[in-house]
């Protein structure tokens, strides 16, 4: 996140290289602003719209779709270079992000917040800081030259920032009925068994 990067930059600035090149950065920014939202929107619609709704209908409850789609979203990143560099423990962060996005979608009853957060997160990664061990290799403002390990900074977003963000959204958008929205049963409307005769009269 921006906060952890700023803190890390001031605590240990020697691990960062200032990489700003106006021409390259402007080109990167234009491409990123266009393509990143397309990529993140596609992922959110796939996981938080189609898959979440489909699994919910099949299972008959929100809990299954919430847990499965959030977990699979995290597992989708298992081949990212960050995992190879820091180990499978980092999957906790990816799966936690999946649960954050799933919570936003179910509580807000729409994908807008999840799409916005996902796009902002990936834009931050593309534009602010990169490293030779990250999935995004870009002409970002900073290059992280450290030899990464899974430290407290890795999990700060999930255990501090994510809950704070959820509480902020809950207050702003007046979220309520958490149990039913996250884990409640899904009632699929029954189809009426009716047909129309040749005179247009409904027959049951």
DOGU-396394 format. One record per atom (N, C-alpha, C): residue number from 1; residue in one letter; atom name; x, y, z. Coordinates in pm, whole numbers, padded with zeros to 5 digits, always signed. Layout:
<sites>
<NUM A CA <X Y Z>>
...
</sites>
This chain:
<sites>
<1 X N <+00083 -00119 +00000>>
<1 X CA <+00000 +00000 +00000>>
<1 X C <+00087 +00124 +00000>>
<2 X N <+00024 +00239 -00027>>
<2 X CA <+00097 +00365 -00030>>
<2 X C <+00158 +00394 +00107>>
<3 X N <+00080 +00372 +00213>>
<3 X CA <+00127 +00403 +00348>>
<3 X C <+00249 +00321 +00386>>
<4 X N <+00246 +00190 +00362>>
<4 X CA <+00360 +00106 +00398>>
<4 X C <+00481 +00139 +00313>>
<5 X N <+00460 +00175 +00187>>
<5 X CA <+00572 +00213 +00101>>
<5 X C <+00637 +00341 +00150>>
<6 X N <+00555 +00440 +00186>>
<6 X CA <+00607 +00567 +00238>>
<6 X C <+00685 +00544 +00367>>
<7 X N <+00629 +00463 +00458>>
<7 X CA <+00697 +00433 +00584>>
<7 X C <+00830 +00362 +00558>>
<8 X N <+00825 +00262 +00469>>
<8 X CA <+00946 +00188 +00435>>
<8 X C <+01051 +00279 +00372>>
<9 X N <+01006 +00372 +00288>>
<9 X CA <+01098 +00464 +00220>>
<9 X C <+01173 +00552 +00320>>
<10 X N <+01103 +00597 +00423>>
<10 X CA <+01167 +00684 +00522>>
<10 X C <+01250 +00605 +00624>>
<11 X N <+01209 +00482 +00653>>
<11 X CA <+01285 +00399 +00747>>
<11 X C <+01411 +00344 +00683>>
<12 X N <+01398 +00301 +00558>>
<12 X CA <+01509 +00234 +00490>>
<12 X C <+01523 +00285 +00347>>
<13 X N <+01556 +00414 +00328>>
<13 X CA <+01555 +00475 +00194>>
<13 X C <+01660 +00418 +00100>>
<14 X N <+01767 +00359 +00154>>
<14 X CA <+01875 +00312 +00067>>
<14 X C <+01834 +00193 -00020>>
<15 X N <+01723 +00128 +00013>>
<15 X CA <+01681 +00015 -00069>>
<15 X C <+01603 +00059 -00192>>
<16 X N <+01574 +00189 -00201>>
<16 X CA <+01498 +00240 -00315>>
<16 X C <+01585 +00324 -00408>>
<17 X N <+01557 +00315 -00536>>
<17 X CA <+01620 +00398 -00638>>
<17 X C <+01513 +00486 -00700>>
<18 X N <+01538 +00618 -00702>>
<18 X CA <+01446 +00711 -00767>>
<18 X C <+01459 +00692 -00918>>
<19 X N <+01350 +00657 -00983>>
<19 X CA <+01355 +00611 -01122>>
<19 X C <+01276 +00700 -01217>>
<20 X N <+01246 +00823 -01176>>
<20 X CA <+01156 +00907 -01255>>
<20 X C <+01221 +00952 -01385>>
<21 X N <+01154 +00923 -01494>>
<21 X CA <+01188 +00975 -01627>>
<21 X C <+01057 +01025 -01686>>
<22 X N <+01050 +01155 -01709>>
<22 X CA <+00922 +01218 -01746>>
<22 X C <+00856 +01151 -01865>>
<23 X N <+00931 +01131 -01972>>
<23 X CA <+00872 +01073 -02094>>
<23 X C <+00821 +00932 -02069>>
<24 X N <+00907 +00848 -02013>>
<24 X CA <+00867 +00709 -01987>>
<24 X C <+00751 +00701 -01889>>
<25 X N <+00753 +00787 -01787>>
<25 X CA <+00647 +00781 -01687>>
<25 X C <+00513 +00826 -01744>>
<26 X N <+00514 +00929 -01827>>
<26 X CA <+00389 +00976 -01888>>
<26 X C <+00330 +00868 -01977>>
<27 X N <+00416 +00803 -02056>>
<27 X CA <+00368 +00694 -02142>>
<27 X C <+00311 +00581 -02057>>
<28 X N <+00384 +00546 -01950>>
<28 X CA <+00337 +00441 -01859>>
<28 X C <+00203 +00478 -01798>>
<29 X N <+00190 +00603 -01752>>
<29 X CA <+00067 +00647 -01687>>
<29 X C <-00052 +00638 -01782>>
<30 X N <-00032 +00680 -01906>>
<30 X CA <-00141 +00676 -02005>>
<30 X C <-00184 +00532 -02030>>
<31 X N <-00085 +00445 -02053>>
<31 X CA <-00117 +00304 -02080>>
<31 X C <-00183 +00239 -01959>>
<32 X N <-00129 +00266 -01840>>
<32 X CA <-00182 +00205 -01718>>
<32 X C <-00324 +00250 -01689>>
<33 X N <-00350 +00380 -01705>>
<33 X CA <-00484 +00433 -01676>>
<33 X C <-00588 +00373 -01771>>
<34 X N <-00546 +00337 -01891>>
<34 X CA <-00639 +00278 -01988>>
<34 X C <-00655 +00127 -01965>>
<35 X N <-00543 +00057 -01953>>
<35 X CA <-00547 -00089 -01952>>
<35 X C <-00574 -00152 -01815>>
<36 X N <-00519 -00093 -01709>>
<36 X CA <-00537 -00153 -01576>>
<36 X C <-00683 -00163 -01535>>
<37 X N <-00764 -00056 -01551>>
<37 X CA <-00906 -00070 -01515>>
<37 X C <-00979 -00176 -01598>>
<38 X N <-00937 -00194 -01723>>
<38 X CA <-00999 -00299 -01805>>
<38 X C <-00969 -00436 -01746>>
<39 X N <-00842 -00458 -01711>>
<39 X CA <-00799 -00586 -01653>>
<39 X C <-00869 -00613 -01520>>
<40 X N <-00870 -00514 -01432>>
<40 X CA <-00929 -00535 -01299>>
<40 X C <-01081 -00548 -01305>>
<41 X N <-01144 -00474 -01395>>
<41 X CA <-01289 -00485 -01411>>
<41 X C <-01326 -00625 -01459>>
<42 X N <-01250 -00677 -01554>>
<42 X CA <-01275 -00812 -01604>>
<42 X C <-01264 -00914 -01491>>
<43 X N <-01159 -00902 -01409>>
<43 X CA <-01141 -00995 -01298>>
<43 X C <-01256 -00985 -01198>>
<44 X N <-01297 -00864 -01166>>
<44 X CA <-01404 -00846 -01069>>
<44 X C <-01537 -00900 -01121>>
<45 X N <-01567 -00875 -01247>>
<45 X CA <-01691 -00928 -01304>>
<45 X C <-01688 -01080 -01307>>
<46 X N <-01572 -01138 -01336>>
<46 X CA <-01560 -01283 -01340>>
<46 X C <-01580 -01344 -01201>>
<47 X N <-01509 -01292 -01102>>
<47 X CA <-01512 -01352 -00969>>
<47 X C <-01629 -01304 -00884>>
<48 X N <-01649 -01172 -00878>>
<48 X CA <-01747 -01116 -00785>>
<48 X C <-01886 -01104 -00845>>
<49 X N <-01899 -01123 -00975>>
<49 X CA <-02032 -01116 -01036>>
<49 X C <-02077 -01254 -01083>>
<50 X N <-02018 -01302 -01192>>
<50 X CA <-02064 -01428 -01250>>
<50 X C <-02039 -01548 -01159>>
<51 X N <-01915 -01566 -01114>>
<51 X CA <-01882 -01683 -01031>>
<51 X C <-01953 -01678 -00896>>
<52 X N <-01955 -01560 -00834>>
<52 X CA <-02019 -01548 -00703>>
<52 X C <-02168 -01576 -00711>>
<53 X N <-02235 -01520 -00811>>
<53 X CA <-02378 -01544 -00826>>
<53 X C <-02407 -01689 -00862>>
<54 X N <-02328 -01742 -00956>>
<54 X CA <-02351 -01879 -01000>>
<54 X C <-02333 -01980 -00887>>
<55 X N <-02223 -01968 -00813>>
<55 X CA <-02199 -02059 -00701>>
<55 X C <-02303 -02042 -00592>>
<56 X N <-02346 -01919 -00570>>
<56 X CA <-02447 -01893 -00469>>
<56 X C <-02578 -01962 -00501>>
<57 X N <-02617 -01957 -00627>>
<57 X CA <-02741 -02022 -00670>>
<57 X C <-02729 -02174 -00659>>
<58 X N <-02615 -02227 -00702>>
<58 X CA <-02594 -02372 -00697>>
<58 X C <-02592 -02422 -00552>>
<59 X N <-02520 -02350 -00466>>
<59 X CA <-02506 -02393 -00326>>
<59 X C <-02626 -02356 -00241>>
<60 X N <-02700 -02254 -00283>>
<60 X CA <-02817 -02212 -00207>>
<60 X C <-02785 -02119 -00091>>
<61 X N <-02659 -02075 -00081>>
<61 X CA <-02624 -01979 +00024>>
<61 X C <-02505 -01894 -00019>>
<62 X N <-02491 -01780 +00047>>
<62 X CA <-02386 -01686 +00013>>
<62 X C <-02249 -01729 +00067>>
<63 X N <-02248 -01803 +00176>>
<63 X CA <-02122 -01840 +00241>>
<63 X C <-02029 -01915 +00146>>
<64 X N <-02084 -02013 +00075>>
<64 X CA <-02003 -02093 -00016>>
<64 X C <-01943 -02007 -00126>>
<65 X N <-02026 -01925 -00189>>
<65 X CA <-01975 -01841 -00298>>
<65 X C <-01874 -01739 -00248>>
<66 X N <-01899 -01684 -00130>>
<66 X CA <-01808 -01585 -00069>>
<66 X C <-01671 -01646 -00041>>
<67 X N <-01671 -01762 +00023>>
<67 X CA <-01545 -01827 +00061>>
<67 X C <-01471 -01882 -00060>>
<68 X N <-01543 -01950 -00149>>
<68 X CA <-01478 -02013 -00265>>
<68 X C <-01420 -01909 -00360>>
<69 X N <-01499 -01809 -00398>>
<69 X CA <-01448 -01710 -00494>>
<69 X C <-01333 -01628 -00437>>
<70 X N <-01339 -01597 -00308>>
<70 X CA <-01231 -01521 -00245>>
<70 X C <-01103 -01602 -00241>>
<71 X N <-01116 -01731 -00209>>
<71 X CA <-00999 -01818 -00201>>
<71 X C <-00940 -01844 -00339>>
<72 X N <-01025 -01873 -00436>>
<72 X CA <-00978 -01899 -00572>>
<72 X C <-00912 -01775 -00631>>
<73 X N <-00967 -01657 -00601>>
<73 X CA <-00905 -01533 -00647>>
<73 X C <-00761 -01524 -00597>>
<74 X N <-00740 -01557 -00470>>
<74 X CA <-00605 -01554 -00416>>
<74 X C <-00515 -01658 -00480>>
<75 X N <-00568 -01780 -00496>>
<75 X CA <-00489 -01888 -00554>>
<75 X C <-00452 -01861 -00699>>
<76 X N <-00530 -01777 -00766>>
<76 X CA <-00501 -01742 -00905>>
<76 X C <-00365 -01673 -00917>>
<77 X N <-00316 -01617 -00807>>
<77 X CA <-00189 -01545 -00809>>
<77 X C <-00071 -01632 -00764>>
<78 X N <-00092 -01762 -00754>>
<78 X CA <+00010 -01850 -00697>>
<78 X C <+00137 -01855 -00780>>
<79 X N <+00126 -01826 -00910>>
<79 X CA <+00245 -01831 -00996>>
<79 X C <+00311 -01694 -01013>>
<80 X N <+00264 -01595 -00938>>
<80 X CA <+00329 -01464 -00941>>
<80 X C <+00473 -01475 -00890>>
<81 X N <+00564 -01396 -00945>>
<81 X CA <+00704 -01403 -00901>>
<81 X C <+00723 -01370 -00753>>
<82 X N <+00631 -01292 -00695>>
<82 X CA <+00640 -01263 -00552>>
<82 X C <+00634 -01390 -00467>>
<83 X N <+00554 -01485 -00512>>
<83 X CA <+00539 -01611 -00438>>
<83 X C <+00668 -01692 -00445>>
<84 X N <+00727 -01697 -00565>>
<84 X CA <+00853 -01770 -00580>>
<84 X C <+00964 -01707 -00496>>
<85 X N <+00959 -01576 -00479>>
<85 X CA <+01064 -01505 -00406>>
<85 X C <+01045 -01513 -00254>>
<86 X N <+00921 -01498 -00207>>
<86 X CA <+00897 -01487 -00063>>
<86 X C <+00830 -01609 -00001>>
<87 X N <+00781 -01699 -00085>>
<87 X CA <+00721 -01820 -00031>>
<87 X C <+00569 -01816 -00030>>
<88 X N <+00511 -01933 -00005>>
<88 X CA <+00365 -01946 -00012>>
<88 X C <+00293 -01872 +00099>>
<89 X N <+00364 -01830 +00202>>
<89 X CA <+00299 -01756 +00309>>
<89 X C <+00236 -01627 +00258>>
<90 X N <+00290 -01574 +00147>>
<90 X CA <+00236 -01450 +00089>>
<90 X C <+00097 -01473 +00032>>
<91 X N <+00060 -01600 +00008>>
<91 X CA <-00074 -01629 -00040>>
<91 X C <-00179 -01582 +00058>>
<92 X N <-00143 -01573 +00187>>
<92 X CA <-00236 -01521 +00286>>
<92 X C <-00282 -01382 +00247>>
<93 X N <-00188 -01302 +00197>>
<93 X CA <-00221 -01164 +00158>>
<93 X C <-00314 -01163 +00037>>
<94 X N <-00285 -01246 -00063>>
<94 X CA <-00369 -01250 -00182>>
<94 X C <-00510 -01300 -00150>>
<95 X N <-00519 -01405 -00070>>
<95 X CA <-00650 -01458 -00033>>
<95 X C <-00724 -01356 +00054>>
<96 X N <-00652 -01290 +00144>>
<96 X CA <-00713 -01185 +00225>>
<96 X C <-00770 -01073 +00140>>
<97 X N <-00698 -01038 +00033>>
<97 X CA <-00749 -00936 -00059>>
<97 X C <-00875 -00985 -00128>>
<98 X N <-00880 -01114 -00160>>
<98 X CA <-01000 -01171 -00219>>
<98 X C <-01120 -01158 -00126>>
<99 X N <-01099 -01183 +00004>>
<99 X CA <-01207 -01168 +00101>>
<99 X C <-01248 -01022 +00118>>
<100 X N <-01152 -00932 +00111>>
<100 X CA <-01185 -00789 +00117>>
<100 X C <-01277 -00750 +00002>>
<101 X N <-01241 -00790 -00119>>
<101 X CA <-01321 -00756 -00236>>
<101 X C <-01457 -00825 -00232>>
<102 X N <-01459 -00948 -00183>>
<102 X CA <-01587 -01018 -00169>>
<102 X C <-01677 -00951 -00068>>
<103 X N <-01620 -00905 +00043>>
<103 X CA <-01698 -00835 +00145>>
<103 X C <-01757 -00706 +00089>>
<104 X N <-01675 -00632 +00016>>
<104 X CA <-01724 -00508 -00046>>
<104 X C <-01843 -00536 -00138>>
<105 X N <-01830 -00640 -00219>>
<105 X CA <-01934 -00671 -00317>>
<105 X C <-02064 -00713 -00250>>
<106 X N <-02057 -00802 -00152>>
<106 X CA <-02178 -00852 -00088>>
<106 X C <-02244 -00747 +00000>>
<107 X N <-02165 -00673 +00075>>
<107 X CA <-02223 -00573 +00165>>
<107 X C <-02278 -00453 +00088>>
<108 X N <-02213 -00415 -00020>>
<108 X CA <-02259 -00301 -00099>>
<108 X C <-02359 -00342 -00206>>
<109 X N <-02376 -00474 -00222>>
<109 X CA <-02470 -00531 -00320>>
<109 X C <-02439 -00481 -00461>>
<110 X N <-02312 -00482 -00494>>
<110 X CA <-02268 -00440 -00627>>
<110 X C <-02116 -00449 -00635>>
<111 X N <-02064 -00442 -00756>>
<111 X CA <-01919 -00460 -00776>>
<111 X C <-01843 -00328 -00789>>
<112 X N <-01911 -00215 -00778>>
<112 X CA <-01845 -00087 -00804>>
<112 X C <-01727 -00061 -00710>>
<113 X N <-01747 -00082 -00580>>
<113 X CA <-01639 -00058 -00484>>
<113 X C <-01522 -00151 -00508>>
<114 X N <-01550 -00278 -00531>>
<114 X CA <-01443 -00376 -00555>>
<114 X C <-01365 -00342 -00681>>
<115 X N <-01436 -00303 -00786>>
<115 X CA <-01369 -00265 -00911>>
<115 X C <-01279 -00144 -00889>>
<116 X N <-01329 -00045 -00818>>
<116 X CA <-01252 +00076 -00792>>
<116 X C <-01128 +00049 -00709>>
<117 X N <-01144 -00030 -00601>>
<117 X CA <-01030 -00062 -00515>>
<117 X C <-00925 -00142 -00591>>
<118 X N <-00969 -00242 -00665>>
<118 X CA <-00877 -00329 -00739>>
<118 X C <-00798 -00247 -00841>>
<119 X N <-00866 -00159 -00912>>
<119 X CA <-00798 -00075 -01012>>
<119 X C <-00698 +00019 -00945>>
<120 X N <-00739 +00082 -00835>>
<120 X CA <-00649 +00175 -00765>>
<120 X C <-00526 +00102 -00712>>
<121 X N <-00545 -00018 -00658>>
<121 X CA <-00434 -00096 -00605>>
<121 X C <-00333 -00131 -00714>>
<122 X N <-00383 -00177 -00829>>
<122 X CA <-00293 -00215 -00937>>
<122 X C <-00226 -00095 -01003>>
<123 X N <-00296 +00017 -01008>>
<123 X CA <-00235 +00139 -01060>>
<123 X C <-00121 +00184 -00969>>
<124 X N <-00142 +00174 -00839>>
<124 X CA <-00038 +00207 -00742>>
<124 X C <+00086 +00121 -00765>>
<125 X N <+00064 -00009 -00783>>
<125 X CA <+00175 -00101 -00805>>
<125 X C <+00249 -00067 -00934>>
<126 X N <+00174 -00034 -01038>>
<126 X CA <+00235 -00006 -01168>>
<126 X C <+00310 +00127 -01170>>
<127 X N <+00258 +00227 -01100>>
<127 X CA <+00311 +00363 -01113>>
<127 X C <+00410 +00401 -01003>>
<128 X N <+00391 +00352 -00881>>
<128 X CA <+00472 +00402 -00770>>
<128 X C <+00601 +00324 -00748>>
<129 X N <+00591 +00193 -00737>>
<129 X CA <+00712 +00116 -00704>>
<129 X C <+00711 -00018 -00775>>
<130 X N <+00826 -00061 -00821>>
<130 X CA <+00841 -00191 -00885>>
<130 X C <+00971 -00254 -00838>>
<131 X N <+00992 -00378 -00875>>
<131 X CA <+01115 -00450 -00840>>
<131 X C <+01133 -00562 -00941>>
<132 X N <+01251 -00621 -00941>>
<132 X CA <+01275 -00727 -01039>>
<132 X C <+01210 -00859 -00999>>
<133 X N <+01142 -00860 -00883>>
<133 X CA <+01076 -00983 -00837>>
<133 X C <+00924 -00966 -00830>>
<134 X N <+00870 -00860 -00891>>
<134 X CA <+00725 -00837 -00889>>
<134 X C <+00663 -00870 -01024>>
<135 X N <+00531 -00891 -01022>>
<135 X CA <+00460 -00923 -01146>>
<135 X C <+00461 -00806 -01243>>
<136 X N <+00455 -00683 -01190>>
<136 X CA <+00458 -00564 -01274>>
<136 X C <+00603 -00515 -01289>>
<137 X N <+00653 -00514 -01411>>
<137 X CA <+00784 -00458 -01441>>
<137 X C <+00761 -00331 -01522>>
<138 X N <+00770 -00215 -01458>>
<138 X CA <+00734 -00090 -01523>>
<138 X C <+00838 +00018 -01495>>
<139 X N <+00822 +00132 -01563>>
<139 X CA <+00905 +00250 -01539>>
<139 X C <+00843 +00333 -01427>>
<140 X N <+00826 +00272 -01312>>
<140 X CA <+00761 +00338 -01199>>
<140 X C <+00853 +00442 -01136>>
<141 X N <+00799 +00516 -01039>>
<141 X CA <+00878 +00621 -00974>>
<141 X C <+00992 +00565 -00891>>
<142 X N <+00969 +00450 -00828>>
<142 X CA <+01070 +00391 -00740>>
<142 X C <+01099 +00247 -00781>>
<143 X N <+01224 +00207 -00762>>
<143 X CA <+01262 +00067 -00779>>
<143 X C <+01308 +00014 -00644>>
<144 X N <+01246 -00092 -00600>>
<144 X CA <+01282 -00155 -00473>>
<144 X C <+01395 -00254 -00501>>
<145 X N <+01513 -00231 -00444>>
<145 X CA <+01629 -00316 -00469>>
<145 X C <+01653 -00417 -00358>>
<146 X N <+01563 -00423 -00262>>
<146 X CA <+01584 -00512 -00147>>
<146 X C <+01566 -00658 -00186>>
<147 X N <+01620 -00745 -00103>>
<147 X CA <+01596 -00888 -00116>>
<147 X C <+01475 -00919 -00028>>
<148 X N <+01360 -00940 -00088>>
<148 X CA <+01235 -00942 -00011>>
<148 X C <+01219 -01066 +00075>>
<149 X N <+01158 -01045 +00189>>
<149 X CA <+01114 -01153 +00276>>
<149 X C <+00975 -01116 +00328>>
<150 X N <+00901 -01216 +00371>>
<150 X CA <+00767 -01190 +00425>>
<150 X C <+00782 -01132 +00565>>
<151 X N <+00766 -01001 +00578>>
<151 X CA <+00781 -00932 +00706>>
<151 X C <+00647 -00873 +00748>>
<152 X N <+00648 -00796 +00856>>
<152 X CA <+00527 -00732 +00906>>
<152 X C <+00464 -00643 +00799>>
<153 X N <+00548 -00583 +00713>>
<153 X CA <+00493 -00495 +00610>>
<153 X C <+00404 -00571 +00512>>
<154 X N <+00434 -00699 +00493>>
<154 X CA <+00357 -00779 +00399>>
<154 X C <+00212 -00794 +00444>>
<155 X N <+00191 -00801 +00576>>
<155 X CA <+00059 -00832 +00628>>
<155 X C <-00012 -00715 +00694>>
<156 X N <+00055 -00600 +00702>>
<156 X CA <-00009 -00480 +00757>>
<156 X C <-00138 -00445 +00682>>
<157 X N <-00138 -00445 +00547>>
<157 X CA <-00262 -00411 +00477>>
<157 X C <-00379 -00500 +00517>>
<158 X N <-00354 -00631 +00529>>
<158 X CA <-00464 -00723 +00555>>
<158 X C <-00518 -00712 +00697>>
<159 X N <-00430 -00693 +00794>>
<159 X CA <-00472 -00696 +00934>>
<159 X C <-00503 -00558 +00992>>
<160 X N <-00460 -00451 +00925>>
<160 X CA <-00486 -00316 +00975>>
<160 X C <-00564 -00233 +00874>>
<161 X N <-00509 -00215 +00754>>
<161 X CA <-00573 -00127 +00657>>
<161 X C <-00705 -00184 +00604>>
<162 X N <-00709 -00314 +00577>>
<162 X CA <-00831 -00372 +00523>>
<162 X C <-00948 -00360 +00620>>
<163 X N <-00933 -00400 +00747>>
<163 X CA <-01044 -00380 +00841>>
<163 X C <-01084 -00234 +00856>>
<164 X N <-00984 -00145 +00856>>
<164 X CA <-01015 -00002 +00868>>
<164 X C <-01094 +00046 +00747>>
<165 X N <-01058 -00003 +00629>>
<165 X CA <-01129 +00035 +00508>>
<165 X C <-01273 -00016 +00509>>
<166 X N <-01291 -00140 +00555>>
<166 X CA <-01426 -00196 +00564>>
<166 X C <-01511 -00116 +00662>>
<167 X N <-01454 -00080 +00776>>
<167 X CA <-01528 +00000 +00875>>
<167 X C <-01563 +00137 +00818>>
<168 X N <-01472 +00197 +00742>>
<168 X CA <-01497 +00326 +00680>>
<168 X C <-01613 +00318 +00582>>
<169 X N <-01611 +00216 +00496>>
<169 X CA <-01719 +00198 +00399>>
<169 X C <-01850 +00165 +00469>>
<170 X N <-01842 +00083 +00574>>
<170 X CA <-01963 +00045 +00647>>
<170 X C <-02031 +00168 +00706>>
<171 X N <-01951 +00260 +00758>>
<171 X CA <-02007 +00382 +00815>>
<171 X C <-02060 +00475 +00706>>
<172 X N <-01984 +00489 +00599>>
<172 X CA <-02022 +00580 +00491>>
<172 X C <-02149 +00534 +00420>>
<173 X N <-02156 +00404 +00391>>
<173 X CA <-02268 +00351 +00314>>
<173 X C <-02374 +00283 +00400>>
<174 X N <-02356 +00293 +00534>>
<174 X CA <-02456 +00241 +00628>>
<174 X C <-02486 +00093 +00605>>
<175 X N <-02381 +00013 +00596>>
<175 X CA <-02400 -00130 +00579>>
<175 X C <-02462 -00191 +00704>>
<176 X N <-02550 -00285 +00684>>
<176 X CA <-02616 -00354 +00795>>
<176 X C <-02648 -00497 +00753>>
<177 X N <-02702 -00574 +00846>>
<177 X CA <-02743 -00712 +00818>>
<177 X C <-02626 -00794 +00764>>
<178 X N <-02512 -00784 +00830>>
<178 X CA <-02389 -00847 +00784>>
<178 X C <-02402 -00998 +00769>>
<179 X N <-02461 -01064 +00868>>
<179 X CA <-02467 -01210 +00867>>
<179 X C <-02541 -01262 +00744>>
<180 X N <-02656 -01206 +00716>>
<180 X CA <-02734 -01253 +00602>>
<180 X C <-02668 -01219 +00469>>
<181 X N <-02610 -01100 +00461>>
<181 X CA <-02549 -01059 +00334>>
<181 X C <-02423 -01138 +00300>>
<182 X N <-02349 -01179 +00403>>
<182 X CA <-02226 -01254 +00379>>
<182 X C <-02246 -01405 +00380>>
<183 X N <-02338 -01453 +00464>>
<183 X CA <-02350 -01598 +00483>>
<183 X C <-02493 -01651 +00470>>
<184 X N <-02587 -01566 +00438>>
<184 X CA <-02727 -01606 +00437>>
<184 X C <-02765 -01696 +00321>>
<185 X N <-02884 -01754 +00332>>
<185 X CA <-02938 -01841 +00227>>
<185 X C <-02981 -01758 +00108>>
<186 X N <-02976 -01821 -00009>>
<186 X CA <-03021 -01757 -00132>>
<186 X C <-03147 -01829 -00179>>
<187 X N <-03253 -01755 -00193>>
<187 X CA <-03379 -01812 -00241>>
<187 X C <-03395 -01780 -00389>>
<188 X N <-03396 -01885 -00468>>
<188 X CA <-03414 -01869 -00612>>
<188 X C <-03562 -01870 -00642>>
<189 X N <-03615 -01766 -00706>>
<189 X CA <-03759 -01761 -00736>>
<189 X C <-03802 -01881 -00820>>
<190 X N <-03911 -01945 -00780>>
<190 X CA <-03962 -02059 -00855>>
<190 X C <-04027 -02012 -00984>>
<191 X N <-04003 -02087 -01091>>
<191 X CA <-04063 -02053 -01220>>
<191 X C <-04208 -02101 -01221>>
<192 X N <-04295 -02017 -01269>>
<192 X CA <-04436 -02055 -01278>>
<192 X C <-04455 -02155 -01391>>
<193 X N <-04528 -02259 -01361>>
<193 X CA <-04557 -02361 -01461>>
<193 X C <-04686 -02321 -01532>>
<194 X N <-04671 -02238 -01632>>
<194 X CA <-04791 -02193 -01702>>
<194 X C <-04765 -02187 -01852>>
<195 X N <-04871 -02190 -01927>>
<195 X CA <-04861 -02174 -02072>>
<195 X C <-04987 -02102 -02117>>
<196 X N <-04988 -02060 -02239>>
<196 X CA <-05102 -01985 -02292>>
<196 X C <-05167 -02065 -02403>>
<197 X N <-05303 -02069 -02400>>
<197 X CA <-05374 -02141 -02506>>
<197 X C <-05379 -02055 -02631>>
<198 X N <-05441 -02106 -02731>>
<198 X CA <-05444 -02035 -02860>>
<198 X C <-05519 -01904 -02852>>
<199 X N <-05600 -01884 -02749>>
<199 X CA <-05675 -01759 -02733>>
<199 X C <-05600 -01658 -02646>>
<200 X N <-05479 -01696 -02601>>
<200 X CA <-05401 -01604 -02519>>
<200 X C <-05435 -01611 -02373>>
<201 X N <-05517 -01709 -02332>>
<201 X CA <-05555 -01722 -02192>>
<201 X C <-05452 -01804 -02117>>
<202 X N <-05410 -01755 -02002>>
<202 X CA <-05310 -01826 -01922>>
<202 X C <-05370 -01952 -01865>>
<203 X N <-05298 -02065 -01882>>
<203 X CA <-05343 -02193 -01831>>
<203 X C <-05238 -02247 -01733>>
<204 X N <-05281 -02306 -01619>>
<204 X CA <-05189 -02359 -01519>>
<204 X C <-05204 -02510 -01508>>
</sites>
